[in-house]
Amino acid sequence: MEQFQEQTKSRTYCRINGTHLKWVALWTMLIDHIGFVLLQEAVSVPAAVYTICRGIGRISFPIFCFLLVEGFWHTGNVRKYLLRLILFALLAEIPYDLAINGKVIDLSGQNVLFAFVIGVGMMWALRIWNIGLGPVGEAVIPVMAMAVCAVVRADYSYFGPLLIYILYRWHEVPWKRNVIMAALLFWEPMALWSIPIIQCYNGERGKGHKYFFYWFYPVHLLCLWAVYHIVMPAR
């Protein structure tokens, strides 16, 4: 851990702290959701605008996963961290179903915070049972997390825990993390832009109201759903 922090701080080009990363992830996610909720059926908007919005949105998820892993590594209370994620996952479910699926309750898919809950549970299990597992035993935990994500139909399905595992497993070896991430994200070229952004992280938390970023997720989904129904008659 100390070696990783020293290596990170020694990079004079690193100017992005944790709060900066959160804003990048937040804005790219918002652009993505504007495209999905508001522009997908807008006949007056060129299809290219929708495609561009969705492409920009691919940058957000890897950054959010990176921030999740960073939060896990630096939290002093994993249980509290996990409970907070569970609370906001539950709070965000109805706004997610309304904005994404057009229903108050839709069990066909759960919001991305459930994937993060499963990801933190996976990392916690790996930390607890990291002695004597061996490579085969260590692989069982992320595979189980991927299976749970797929069964509960959390956003990004099995891909979420897989990416979180990569970021956790090679947390202290950035070049390996980046290479494996690039191979994993190759199918989604725009998502590759998240790698150089993450690489510019300076290891500092930054200043900012952390609960704002938690609340933004459900609130922005509700707002997009409301805007959709306000502008829908004009379509």
C-alpha positions in Angstrom: 0.0 0.0 0.0 2.7 2.5 1.0 4.8 1.6 -2.1 1.8 2.2 -4.3 1.1 5.6 -2.7 4.7 6.7 -3.0 4.7 5.7 -6.7 1.5 7.6 -7.3 2.7 10.7 -5.6 5.9 10.7 -7.5 4.2 11.2 -10.8 4.3 14.9 -11.2 1.8 14.7 -14.1 -0.9 13.4 -11.8 -3.3 16.2 -11.2 -6.7 14.5 -10.8 -7.8 13.7 -7.3 -10.8 11.6 -6.2 -13.3 14.4 -6.3 -12.2 15.3 -9.9 -12.7 11.7 -10.9 -16.2 11.7 -9.4 -17.1 14.7 -11.4 -15.8 13.2 -14.6 -17.8 10.0 -13.9 -20.9 11.9 -12.9 -21.0 14.1 -16.0 -20.3 11.3 -18.5 -23.0 9.2 -16.8 -25.4 12.2 -17.0 -24.7 12.6 -20.7 -25.2 8.9 -21.2 -28.6 8.9 -19.4 -29.7 12.1 -21.2 -29.1 10.2 -24.5 -30.9 7.0 -23.3 -33.9 8.7 -21.6 -34.5 11.8 -23.7 -32.9 11.4 -27.1 -33.5 7.8 -28.0 -37.0 8.5 -29.3 -36.6 12.2 -30.2 -37.3 12.4 -33.9 -36.1 16.0 -34.1 -32.6 15.1 -32.8 -30.1 13.5 -35.2 -29.3 9.9 -34.5 -25.6 10.8 -34.3 -26.3 13.0 -31.2 -27.8 10.0 -29.4 -24.8 7.8 -30.5 -22.3 10.4 -29.2 -24.0 10.7 -25.9 -24.1 6.9 -25.4 -20.4 6.7 -26.4 -19.3 9.4 -23.9 -21.3 7.5 -21.3 -19.1 4.5 -21.7 -16.3 6.4 -19.9 -18.2 6.6 -16.6 -18.6 3.0 -15.4 -14.9 2.0 -15.3 -14.2 5.3 -13.3 -17.0 4.5 -10.9 -15.6 1.0 -10.4 -12.1 2.4 -9.8 -13.6 4.9 -7.2 -15.4 2.0 -5.5 -12.2 0.1 -5.2 -10.4 3.1 -3.9 -13.1 3.7 -1.4 -12.9 0.1 -0.2 -9.1 0.3 0.2 -9.2 3.5 2.2 -12.4 3.1 4.3 -12.0 2.6 8.0 -15.3 0.8 8.2 -16.2 -1.6 5.4 -19.5 -2.6 7.1 -20.6 1.1 7.1 -19.4 1.6 3.5 -21.4 -1.5 2.4 -24.6 -0.5 4.3 -24.5 3.0 2.8 -24.3 1.5 -0.7 -27.2 -0.9 0.1 -29.3 2.1 1.3 -28.8 4.1 -1.8 -29.2 1.1 -4.1 -32.7 0.6 -2.6 -33.4 4.4 -2.8 -32.4 4.5 -6.4 -34.4 1.5 -7.6 -37.7 3.2 -8.3 -36.1 6.2 -10.0 -34.1 3.8 -12.1 -37.1 1.7 -13.0 -39.1 4.9 -13.9 -36.3 6.5 -16.0 -34.9 3.4 -17.7 -37.9 1.0 -17.9 -40.8 3.3 -17.6 -42.3 1.4 -14.7 -42.5 2.1 -10.9 -41.3 -1.4 -10.2 -39.5 -3.6 -12.8 -37.7 -6.7 -11.7 -36.2 -7.3 -15.1 -33.2 -5.2 -14.2 -31.7 -3.5 -11.1 -29.7 -0.3 -10.9 -25.9 -0.3 -11.0 -25.5 0.3 -7.2 -26.6 -3.3 -6.7 -23.5 -4.3 -8.8 -21.4 -2.1 -6.5 -22.9 -3.7 -3.4 -22.0 -7.1 -4.8 -18.5 -5.8 -5.7 -17.8 -4.6 -2.2 -19.0 -7.9 -0.8 -16.7 -9.7 -3.1 -13.7 -7.5 -2.1 -14.5 -8.0 1.5 -14.6 -11.8 1.1 -11.3 -11.7 -0.7 -9.7 -9.7 2.1 -11.1 -12.0 4.8 -10.1 -15.2 3.1 -6.9 -14.1 1.3 -4.7 -16.5 3.2 -4.3 -20.0 1.8 -6.9 -19.6 -1.0 -4.5 -20.2 -3.8 -5.3 -19.1 -7.4 -8.2 -21.6 -7.8 -9.8 -20.7 -4.5 -9.4 -17.0 -5.1 -11.2 -17.3 -8.5 -14.2 -18.8 -6.8 -15.2 -15.6 -5.0 -15.3 -13.3 -8.1 -17.0 -16.0 -10.2 -19.7 -16.3 -7.5 -20.1 -12.5 -7.4 -20.5 -12.5 -11.2 -23.1 -15.2 -11.0 -25.1 -13.3 -8.3 -25.0 -10.1 -10.4 -26.3 -12.0 -13.4 -29.0 -13.7 -11.4 -30.3 -10.5 -9.8 -30.0 -8.7 -13.2 -28.0 -5.8 -11.8 -26.9 -3.2 -14.4 -23.8 -4.4 -16.3 -24.5 -8.0 -15.1 -21.4 -10.1 -14.6 -19.1 -7.5 -16.2 -19.4 -5.3 -13.1 -17.8 -7.7 -10.6 -15.2 -8.8 -13.2 -14.0 -5.2 -13.7 -14.1 -4.5 -10.0 -12.0 -7.6 -9.3 -9.4 -6.6 -11.9 -9.1 -3.1 -10.3 -8.9 -4.7 -6.8 -6.5 -7.5 -7.7 -4.0 -5.3 -9.4 -4.6 -2.2 -7.3 -0.9 -1.8 -6.5 0.4 -2.7 -10.0 -1.1 0.0 -12.2 0.5 -1.1 -15.5 -0.9 -4.6 -15.2 -4.3 -3.2 -14.2 -4.3 -0.9 -17.3 -3.3 -3.7 -19.7 -5.9 -6.1 -18.4 -8.5 -3.3 -18.4 -7.7 -2.4 -22.0 -8.1 -6.0 -23.0 -11.4 -6.2 -21.2 -12.8 -2.9 -22.5 -11.5 -3.3 -26.1 -15.0 -4.3 -27.2 -16.2 -0.8 -26.2 -13.6 1.6 -27.6 -14.9 4.8 -25.9 -14.6 3.1 -22.5 -10.8 2.9 -23.1 -10.6 6.6 -22.5 -11.3 5.9 -18.8 -7.8 4.3 -18.5 -5.7 7.4 -19.1 -8.1 9.4 -16.9 -7.7 6.9 -14.1 -3.9 6.9 -14.6 -3.8 10.6 -13.9 -5.2 10.0 -10.4 -2.9 11.5 -7.8 -3.9 9.2 -4.9 -5.6 12.1 -3.0 -9.2 12.0 -1.9 -10.0 15.6 -2.8 -12.6 17.9 -1.3 -16.3 17.5 -1.8 -19.5 16.5 -0.1 -19.6 12.7 -0.5 -23.3 12.4 0.0 -23.9 14.7 -2.9 -22.5 12.1 -5.2 -24.6 9.4 -3.6 -27.8 11.4 -3.9 -27.1 12.6 -7.4 -27.7 9.1 -8.9 -31.4 8.7 -7.8 -32.2 12.4 -8.1 -30.9 12.8 -11.6 -32.9 9.7 -12.8 -36.1 11.2 -11.3 -35.4 14.5 -13.0 -34.8 12.9 -16.4 -38.0 10.8 -16.0 -39.9 14.0 -15.2 -38.4 15.9 -18.2 -39.2 13.0 -20.5 -42.9 13.2 -19.6 -42.9 17.0 -19.9 -41.4 17.0 -23.4 -43.0 13.8 -24.7 -46.1 15.5 -26.0 -43.9 17.7 -28.2 -42.4 14.7 -29.9 
